[in-house]
């Protein structure tokens, strides 16, 4: 039987994360795992980079905040890999475990005493007028078609399936998953959606209309955004940006991969939401 593989990712800008990363590595080594880490941690942890791994990882450990999770998911190609996300800062929606609870959750995970919560993802591609199509790219939270920083109002047509929804004049059009409904979409006026609801949220960003509202559609639908003029950008999870030209078509649909989060505490989405609402200075639900 081949040796199991695990990788460690962390916000390497913060030295305080390395002590916990060493602790996680020690547990994994004692359990017989081959341990890898992100490229800029190899010297500190003394383990090979994740790019040297043989095949997909069996487990991934991510130390930081929600942004670190999104970065690791993409850079580490951790789609469909069980991820233990350890909160090292403020409360995050993607972070099940708290660093203060180490090593209790490590014992549970290495004993196989955990469950997997799968979160659906988005795939996005750009197709030009001559039929050329860019590579498919994935996002966990959202896909945003946004005007360039110096551009004017973006005008575009949005289609769901074979039917046009509307023509929008806005700074951008955001398509979010339920996981992403508590991120940028929420700030843009979108609804909070429980993560187990099978839908996408289409949210105009700073729409130039008093009556434009977010729209919730089934996640089996294909969404197409046809900008009427460029230059624009395609932004994935607020971290990766790609140019869009006039005449390009953005195609967004349910991805064939998912983000898999390890849960050991049975923490519900709504209990986390109540805590977050208090953090947002909203009276908590009793």
C-alpha positions as CSV (number, residue, x, y, z in Angstrom):
1,X,0.0,0.0,0.0
2,X,1.4,3.4,-0.9
3,X,2.0,6.0,1.7
4,X,-0.8,8.5,2.4
5,X,-0.1,12.1,1.5
6,X,-1.0,15.3,3.2
7,X,-0.2,18.9,2.6
8,X,0.0,22.1,4.7
9,X,-0.8,25.6,3.6
10,X,-0.7,28.7,5.7
11,X,-0.6,32.5,5.5
12,X,3.2,32.7,5.3
13,X,3.1,36.4,6.0
14,X,2.5,35.7,9.6
15,X,5.3,34.0,11.5
16,X,3.0,32.9,14.3
17,X,1.4,30.3,12.0
18,X,4.6,28.3,11.7
19,X,4.5,26.8,15.2
20,X,1.1,25.4,14.6
21,X,2.2,24.2,11.1
22,X,5.1,22.3,12.8
23,X,2.6,20.7,15.2
24,X,0.3,19.6,12.4
25,X,3.3,18.2,10.5
26,X,4.5,16.3,13.6
27,X,1.1,14.6,14.0
28,X,1.0,13.7,10.4
29,X,4.5,12.2,10.3
30,X,3.7,10.1,13.4
31,X,0.6,8.8,11.7
32,X,2.7,7.6,8.7
33,X,1.9,10.4,6.2
34,X,4.2,11.8,3.7
35,X,3.9,15.6,4.4
36,X,4.2,18.4,1.8
37,X,3.8,22.1,2.1
38,X,3.5,25.2,0.0
39,X,6.6,26.4,-1.8
40,X,7.5,29.3,0.5
41,X,7.4,27.1,3.7
42,X,9.7,24.3,2.6
43,X,12.8,25.7,4.3
44,X,11.0,26.5,7.5
45,X,9.2,23.2,7.9
46,X,11.9,21.0,6.2
47,X,9.4,19.2,4.0
48,X,9.1,19.0,0.2
49,X,6.9,21.3,-1.8
50,X,3.4,20.1,-2.7
51,X,4.3,20.3,-6.3
52,X,6.6,17.2,-5.7
53,X,3.7,15.0,-4.6
54,X,2.8,11.8,-6.3
55,X,-0.8,12.0,-7.3
56,X,-3.6,13.8,-5.3
57,X,-3.5,14.5,-1.6
58,X,-5.4,12.5,0.9
59,X,-5.7,15.4,3.4
60,X,-5.0,19.1,3.3
61,X,-4.5,21.4,6.3
62,X,-5.0,25.1,5.8
63,X,-4.0,27.7,8.5
64,X,-5.3,31.2,8.3
65,X,-8.5,32.9,7.2
66,X,-11.1,32.5,4.5
67,X,-8.7,34.2,2.0
68,X,-6.0,31.6,2.7
69,X,-8.5,28.8,2.1
70,X,-9.4,30.3,-1.3
71,X,-5.8,30.7,-2.3
72,X,-4.8,27.2,-1.2
73,X,-7.8,25.7,-3.0
74,X,-6.6,27.1,-6.3
75,X,-2.8,27.1,-6.0
76,X,-2.8,23.6,-4.5
77,X,-5.4,22.2,-6.8
78,X,-7.2,20.9,-3.8
79,X,-10.5,20.3,-5.5
80,X,-12.2,17.2,-4.0
81,X,-9.5,16.9,-1.4
82,X,-10.7,16.8,2.3
83,X,-9.5,20.1,3.9
84,X,-9.1,20.8,7.6
85,X,-9.3,24.6,7.8
86,X,-7.9,26.0,11.0
87,X,-8.9,29.5,12.1
88,X,-5.9,31.7,13.1
89,X,-7.6,35.0,13.2
90,X,-11.1,36.5,13.1
91,X,-14.1,34.3,12.6
92,X,-14.5,33.0,9.1
93,X,-17.3,31.1,7.3
94,X,-14.9,28.5,5.8
95,X,-13.0,27.7,9.0
96,X,-14.4,24.8,11.1
97,X,-11.6,24.5,13.6
98,X,-9.9,26.9,16.0
99,X,-6.2,26.8,16.7
100,X,-7.0,26.7,20.4
101,X,-8.5,23.3,20.0
102,X,-5.3,21.7,18.6
103,X,-4.5,18.8,19.1
104,X,-8.0,17.5,19.9
105,X,-9.3,17.8,16.3
106,X,-6.1,16.2,15.0
107,X,-6.7,13.1,17.0
108,X,-10.2,12.9,15.6
109,X,-9.2,13.4,12.0
110,X,-6.3,10.9,12.1
111,X,-8.7,8.4,13.7
112,X,-11.1,8.9,10.8
113,X,-13.7,10.4,13.2
114,X,-14.9,13.2,11.0
115,X,-17.5,14.1,8.3
116,X,-17.1,15.8,4.9
117,X,-19.2,18.8,4.0
118,X,-19.1,19.3,0.2
119,X,-19.5,22.8,-1.3
120,X,-20.4,23.2,-4.9
121,X,-18.2,25.4,-7.1
122,X,-18.5,27.4,-10.2
123,X,-16.7,27.0,-13.5
124,X,-16.2,29.9,-15.8
125,X,-14.8,30.4,-19.2
126,X,-14.6,33.1,-21.8
127,X,-15.5,32.5,-25.4
128,X,-14.5,35.0,-28.1
129,X,-16.5,36.0,-31.2
130,X,-14.4,33.7,-33.4
131,X,-15.2,30.7,-31.2
132,X,-12.0,30.5,-29.3
133,X,-12.5,29.5,-25.7
134,X,-10.2,30.1,-22.7
135,X,-9.4,27.4,-20.2
136,X,-12.1,26.5,-17.7
137,X,-11.4,28.1,-14.3
138,X,-13.0,27.4,-10.9
139,X,-14.3,29.5,-8.1
140,X,-15.8,28.6,-4.7
141,X,-17.4,31.9,-3.8
142,X,-18.1,33.9,-6.9
143,X,-17.4,34.9,-10.5
144,X,-17.5,38.7,-11.1
145,X,-17.6,40.4,-14.5
146,X,-16.6,43.9,-13.7
147,X,-15.7,47.1,-15.6
148,X,-12.0,48.2,-15.7
149,X,-10.9,50.7,-13.1
150,X,-11.0,53.6,-15.5
151,X,-14.0,52.4,-17.6
152,X,-17.5,53.7,-17.6
153,X,-20.7,51.9,-16.7
154,X,-20.7,48.3,-17.8
155,X,-23.7,47.3,-20.0
156,X,-24.4,43.6,-20.6
157,X,-27.0,41.1,-21.3
158,X,-27.5,38.2,-18.9
159,X,-28.9,34.9,-20.0
160,X,-30.1,32.0,-17.9
161,X,-30.4,28.8,-20.0
162,X,-31.9,29.8,-23.4
163,X,-33.7,32.9,-22.1
164,X,-32.4,36.4,-21.6
165,X,-33.0,37.8,-18.1
166,X,-32.3,41.4,-18.6
167,X,-29.9,44.1,-19.9
168,X,-28.0,45.6,-17.0
169,X,-26.2,48.8,-16.5
170,X,-23.9,48.4,-13.5
171,X,-20.3,48.3,-12.3
172,X,-20.4,44.5,-12.5
173,X,-22.4,41.3,-12.5
174,X,-21.6,38.9,-9.7
175,X,-22.6,35.2,-9.8
176,X,-22.2,33.5,-6.4
177,X,-22.6,30.1,-4.9
178,X,-24.5,29.7,-1.6
179,X,-21.0,29.5,0.0
180,X,-20.2,32.9,-1.6
181,X,-23.5,34.4,-0.6
182,X,-21.9,35.7,2.7
183,X,-19.0,37.3,0.8
184,X,-19.0,40.0,-1.9
185,X,-22.6,39.2,-3.0
186,X,-23.8,40.1,0.5
187,X,-22.0,43.4,0.4
188,X,-23.6,44.1,-3.0
189,X,-27.1,43.5,-1.6
190,X,-27.5,39.8,-2.3
191,X,-29.3,37.4,0.0
192,X,-27.7,35.0,2.6
193,X,-28.3,31.5,1.3
194,X,-27.7,28.3,3.4
195,X,-24.9,26.3,1.9
196,X,-27.0,23.2,1.2
197,X,-29.4,25.1,-1.2
198,X,-28.8,24.1,-4.8
199,X,-28.8,27.5,-6.5
200,X,-26.7,30.4,-7.8
201,X,-27.2,34.1,-7.0
202,X,-26.9,36.7,-9.7
203,X,-26.2,40.1,-8.1
204,X,-25.7,43.3,-10.0
205,X,-23.0,45.4,-8.4
206,X,-23.9,49.1,-8.0
207,X,-26.7,48.9,-10.6
208,X,-27.8,52.1,-12.3
209,X,-31.4,51.4,-11.6
210,X,-33.7,51.7,-8.6
211,X,-35.5,48.5,-9.4
212,X,-32.7,46.1,-10.2
213,X,-32.5,43.3,-7.7
214,X,-30.5,40.0,-7.2
215,X,-31.9,36.9,-8.8
216,X,-31.7,33.3,-7.5
217,X,-31.6,30.5,-10.1
218,X,-31.2,26.7,-10.0
219,X,-27.6,25.5,-10.1
220,X,-28.4,23.3,-13.0
221,X,-28.7,26.4,-15.3
222,X,-26.0,27.8,-17.4
223,X,-25.5,31.5,-17.0
224,X,-24.1,33.6,-19.9
225,X,-23.0,37.2,-19.6
226,X,-22.5,39.2,-22.8
227,X,-20.9,42.5,-22.3
228,X,-21.7,45.2,-24.9
229,X,-18.4,46.9,-24.6
230,X,-15.0,46.4,-23.0
231,X,-12.5,46.5,-21.5
232,X,-13.7,44.4,-18.6
233,X,-12.3,41.8,-16.3
234,X,-13.3,38.4,-15.1
235,X,-12.5,38.1,-11.4
236,X,-12.6,34.7,-9.6
237,X,-13.1,34.7,-5.8
238,X,-11.7,38.2,-5.6
239,X,-8.2,36.9,-6.2
240,X,-7.6,36.0,-9.9
241,X,-8.3,38.4,-12.7
242,X,-8.5,37.8,-16.5
243,X,-9.2,40.3,-19.3
244,X,-12.5,40.4,-21.3
245,X,-12.7,42.1,-24.6
246,X,-15.7,43.5,-26.5
247,X,-17.7,40.7,-28.0
248,X,-16.5,38.0,-25.6
249,X,-19.1,35.8,-23.8
250,X,-18.6,34.7,-20.2
251,X,-20.1,31.2,-19.6
252,X,-20.7,30.2,-16.0
253,X,-22.1,26.9,-14.8
254,X,-21.8,24.3,-12.0
255,X,-18.3,22.9,-11.8
256,X,-17.5,19.2,-12.0
257,X,-15.5,19.5,-8.8
258,X,-16.3,20.6,-5.2
259,X,-14.6,21.9,-2.1
260,X,-14.6,19.3,0.7
261,X,-14.4,20.6,4.2
262,X,-13.6,18.4,7.2
263,X,-16.0,18.8,10.1
264,X,-15.6,17.3,13.6
265,X,-17.7,19.6,15.7
266,X,-21.1,19.6,14.1
267,X,-21.1,23.4,14.0
268,X,-24.2,24.5,12.1
269,X,-24.3,27.3,9.5
270,X,-26.9,29.1,11.5
271,X,-25.0,29.2,14.7
272,X,-22.0,30.6,12.8
273,X,-24.3,33.1,11.2
274,X,-25.6,34.2,14.6
275,X,-22.0,34.8,15.8
276,X,-21.2,36.7,12.6
277,X,-24.3,38.9,13.0
278,X,-23.1,39.9,16.4
279,X,-19.7,40.7,14.9
280,X,-21.5,42.8,12.3
281,X,-23.2,44.8,15.1
282,X,-26.6,43.3,14.4
283,X,-28.6,42.1,17.4
284,X,-28.2,38.3,17.8
285,X,-31.2,36.0,17.5
286,X,-32.3,34.6,20.8
